[in-house]
């Protein structure tokens, strides 16, 4: 690999790594709503989720999904149903926008599971 190609790859990778993704936004939203102590279980959940995705990738699940159109379609439909569920849940929440911190505490296990799923 030439230096020019490596430099372009390094620059593109750096830009992509700096852009906050859904996991960062999730951690920040919990930290703003419940304080900075919630960041540790969220970070553990994010790490477990990344580890799970990496392990599945190394086991060849991606190749299996690419080879089987039926399984891939089923997973897409499940994902779409989950997004519809989240949208309906958001619309049903209603209420006015309030900038008050949450007073009810969410358990660390629930936060880790939420971060793992994201």
C-alpha positions as CSV (number, residue, x, y, z in Angstrom):
1,X,0.0,0.0,0.0
2,X,1.4,3.4,-1.0
3,X,1.7,6.2,1.5
4,X,-0.9,8.2,-0.3
5,X,-3.5,5.5,0.0
6,X,-2.6,4.9,3.6
7,X,-2.9,8.6,4.4
8,X,-6.3,8.9,2.7
9,X,-7.5,5.8,4.6
10,X,-6.2,7.2,7.9
11,X,-7.9,10.5,7.3
12,X,-11.2,9.0,6.3
13,X,-11.1,6.6,9.3
14,X,-10.3,9.5,11.7
15,X,-13.3,11.5,10.4
16,X,-15.6,8.6,10.7
17,X,-14.4,7.9,14.3
18,X,-14.9,11.5,15.4
19,X,-18.6,11.6,14.3
20,X,-20.8,10.7,17.2
21,X,-23.0,7.7,16.6
22,X,-26.1,6.3,18.3
23,X,-24.2,4.8,21.2
24,X,-22.5,8.1,22.1
25,X,-25.9,9.9,21.9
26,X,-27.4,7.2,24.1
27,X,-24.7,7.5,26.7
28,X,-24.9,11.3,26.7
29,X,-28.7,11.3,27.0
30,X,-28.5,9.0,30.1
31,X,-25.7,11.0,31.6
32,X,-27.6,14.3,31.1
33,X,-30.8,12.9,32.5
34,X,-29.4,10.9,35.4
35,X,-26.0,12.2,36.1
36,X,-22.5,11.2,35.2
37,X,-22.5,8.0,37.3
38,X,-24.7,6.3,34.7
39,X,-21.9,6.5,32.1
40,X,-20.0,3.5,33.5
41,X,-22.8,0.9,33.0
42,X,-23.6,2.4,29.7
43,X,-20.0,2.2,28.5
44,X,-19.9,-1.5,29.6
45,X,-23.1,-2.1,27.6
46,X,-21.6,-0.4,24.6
47,X,-18.4,-2.5,24.9
48,X,-20.4,-5.7,25.2
49,X,-22.5,-4.8,22.2
50,X,-19.4,-4.1,20.1
51,X,-17.8,-7.3,21.3
52,X,-21.0,-9.3,20.4
53,X,-21.1,-7.8,16.9
54,X,-17.4,-8.4,16.4
55,X,-17.7,-12.1,17.6
56,X,-20.7,-12.7,15.3
57,X,-18.7,-11.2,12.4
58,X,-15.7,-13.4,13.1
59,X,-17.9,-16.5,13.3
60,X,-19.0,-15.8,9.7
61,X,-22.6,-14.7,10.4
62,X,-22.3,-12.0,7.8
63,X,-21.4,-14.5,5.1
64,X,-24.3,-16.7,6.2
65,X,-26.7,-13.8,5.9
66,X,-25.3,-12.9,2.5
67,X,-25.8,-16.5,1.3
68,X,-29.3,-16.8,2.6
69,X,-31.7,-14.2,1.3
70,X,-34.6,-15.6,3.4
71,X,-32.8,-15.2,6.7
72,X,-31.6,-11.7,5.7
73,X,-35.2,-10.7,4.8
74,X,-36.5,-12.1,8.1
75,X,-33.9,-10.0,10.0
76,X,-34.8,-6.9,8.0
77,X,-38.5,-7.4,8.8
78,X,-37.7,-7.9,12.5
79,X,-35.7,-4.7,12.5
80,X,-38.4,-2.7,10.7
81,X,-41.0,-4.0,13.3
82,X,-38.8,-2.8,16.1
83,X,-38.4,0.6,14.5
84,X,-42.2,0.8,14.1
85,X,-42.6,-0.2,17.8
86,X,-40.2,2.6,18.9
87,X,-42.1,5.1,16.7
88,X,-45.5,4.2,18.2
89,X,-44.0,4.3,21.7
90,X,-42.7,7.8,21.0
91,X,-46.0,9.0,19.7
92,X,-47.9,7.6,22.7
93,X,-45.6,9.2,25.2
94,X,-47.0,12.6,24.3
95,X,-46.7,15.4,26.8
96,X,-44.9,18.7,26.7
97,X,-41.1,19.0,26.3
98,X,-39.6,19.4,29.7
99,X,-35.9,20.0,30.5
100,X,-36.1,18.5,34.0
101,X,-33.8,15.7,35.1
102,X,-35.3,12.3,35.7
103,X,-36.1,11.5,39.3
104,X,-36.7,7.8,38.8
105,X,-33.6,5.7,38.8
106,X,-33.0,3.1,36.1
107,X,-31.1,0.0,37.1
108,X,-27.6,-0.5,35.9
109,X,-28.6,-3.8,34.3
110,X,-31.3,-2.2,32.3
111,X,-29.0,0.6,31.1
112,X,-26.4,-2.0,30.1
113,X,-29.0,-4.0,28.2
114,X,-30.2,-0.9,26.4
115,X,-26.7,0.1,25.4
116,X,-25.9,-3.5,24.3
117,X,-29.0,-3.5,22.0
118,X,-28.0,-0.1,20.5
